[in-house]
Amino acid sequence: MKRFGGFIAKYMGDGVLIYFGYPQAHEDDAERVVRAGLELIAAVGALRASSPLQTRVGKRAHGRVGGATQRRSFHSDGDNG
């Protein structure tokens, strides 16, 4: 995932949550997500296991631009706090 610019945010049992575009955004982050997912599926499929392995890949797009002032943070998606 690092090769595609992914940031491993959290391990969840046998799953993992990976952010793309964090901490640095790229113009082609959406493409990086898809390429990383396809490579992950291929890599799991190539593993030798005593029983078949299943792979699921999900993508959630969420654009966010933000910053902070001394008192408040602000975000383009309206989630201000």
PyMOL commands that set and color helices and strands:
alter all, ss='L'
color gray80, all
select helices_A, chain A and resi 2-4+29-46
alter helices_A, ss='H'
color red, helices_A
select strands_A, chain A and resi 6-12+15-20+66-68+73-75
alter strands_A, ss='S'
color yellow, strands_A
deselect
rebuild
show_as cartoon
